[in-house]
């Protein structure tokens, strides 16, 4: 599944000369945590997060007068002084698995999406990833059941499984084969799970107890 189907397209962005105070207000107004920084041609040049902004402001100061002056100074500072420049990025045709690996490796909450010219076209967050995988796995769908089937490694196991589902007229949204574990997971959409389990057994397959039915 491609990122372009799940990303936020044309996200709000700021220029490098935007002040820290302005960036903070934008984040607060839209309940964002990440702001891409682009040049006049919308080429991505950086990213500012709510954590960057919090770190820019001192946690405590000696006196209220000094505090007011320092807060104003920080608020008027350009975001280019605090933005991250070494960014991981995705393309519109990157996959959800590509995004998962980047999130795991870089420990970030959102990744900008750029085209071949380096222009910002979207942003993809961990929340987007969770929702995308939830949609693929059919989570929340009524009658959705995840079944585990014993896999002996035979090349006919997958064919037999699909044949049974086809004959029963049952749709499935995800099928994963873990050869090293000797199991196959399949999420099916049916309210008559017992009938399906009986059909699988009759075909020679060995289904285990359904993990969850919604």
ChimeraX attribute file (.defattr): number of C-alpha atoms within 10 A of each C-alpha:
attribute: neighborCount
match mode: 1-to-1
recipient: residues
	/A:1	13
	/A:2	16
	/A:3	24
	/A:4	20
	/A:5	12
	/A:6	18
	/A:7	21
	/A:8	17
	/A:9	15
	/A:10	11
	/A:11	16
	/A:12	16
	/A:13	20
	/A:14	22
	/A:15	20
	/A:16	22
	/A:17	14
	/A:18	15
	/A:19	19
	/A:20	27
	/A:21	19
	/A:22	16
	/A:23	23
	/A:24	20
	/A:25	12
	/A:26	17
	/A:27	18
	/A:28	12
	/A:29	9
	/A:30	9
	/A:31	9
	/A:32	13
	/A:33	17
	/A:34	22
	/A:35	24
	/A:36	27
	/A:37	26
	/A:38	19
	/A:39	16
	/A:40	9
	/A:41	9
	/A:42	18
	/A:43	17
	/A:44	25
	/A:45	20
	/A:46	22
	/A:47	25
	/A:48	25
	/A:49	21
	/A:50	16
	/A:51	10
	/A:52	18
	/A:53	19
	/A:54	12
	/A:55	11
	/A:56	17
	/A:57	16
	/A:58	11
	/A:59	8
	/A:60	8
	/A:61	12
	/A:62	7
	/A:63	8
	/A:64	10
	/A:65	9
	/A:66	11
	/A:67	15
	/A:68	11
	/A:69	11
	/A:70	15
	/A:71	15
	/A:72	13
	/A:73	13
	/A:74	17
	/A:75	19
	/A:76	15
	/A:77	17
	/A:78	18
	/A:79	27
	/A:80	19
	/A:81	12
	/A:82	18
	/A:83	20
	/A:84	16
	/A:85	13
	/A:86	9
	/A:87	14
	/A:88	15
	/A:89	19
	/A:90	22
	/A:91	22
	/A:92	19
	/A:93	14
	/A:94	15
	/A:95	15
	/A:96	21
	/A:97	14
	/A:98	14
	/A:99	23
	/A:100	13
	/A:101	11
	/A:102	17
	/A:103	18
	/A:104	10
	/A:105	10
	/A:106	11
	/A:107	9
	/A:108	13
	/A:109	14
	/A:110	24
	/A:111	24
	/A:112	26
	/A:113	28
	/A:114	19
	/A:115	16
	/A:116	8
	/A:117	9
	/A:118	16
	/A:119	17
	/A:120	26
	/A:121	20
	/A:122	24
	/A:123	27
	/A:124	23
	/A:125	20
	/A:126	15
	/A:127	10
	/A:128	17
	/A:129	20
	/A:130	13
	/A:131	14
	/A:132	19
	/A:133	14
	/A:134	13
	/A:135	13
	/A:136	13
	/A:137	20
	/A:138	21
	/A:139	18
	/A:140	12
	/A:141	13
	/A:142	12
	/A:143	17
	/A:144	22
	/A:145	24
	/A:146	22
	/A:147	20
	/A:148	19
	/A:149	21
	/A:150	16
	/A:151	21
	/A:152	15
	/A:153	14
	/A:154	8
	/A:155	9
	/A:156	9
	/A:157	18
	/A:158	15
	/A:159	10
	/A:160	15
	/A:161	18
	/A:162	15
	/A:163	14
	/A:164	16
	/A:165	16
	/A:166	12
	/A:167	9
	/A:168	13
	/A:169	11
	/A:170	15
	/A:171	14
	/A:172	19
	/A:173	15
	/A:174	13
	/A:175	15
	/A:176	11
	/A:177	17
	/A:178	11
	/A:179	11
	/A:180	8
	/A:181	10
	/A:182	12
	/A:183	19
	/A:184	20
	/A:185	19
	/A:186	19
	/A:187	25
	/A:188	23
	/A:189	20
	/A:190	20
	/A:191	15
	/A:192	10
	/A:193	17
	/A:194	11
	/A:195	11
	/A:196	18
	/A:197	19
	/A:198	13
	/A:199	18
	/A:200	19
	/A:201	11
	/A:202	11
	/A:203	14
	/A:204	11
	/A:205	19
	/A:206	17
	/A:207	20
	/A:208	12
	/A:209	11
	/A:210	17
	/A:211	11
	/A:212	11
	/A:213	19
	/A:214	14
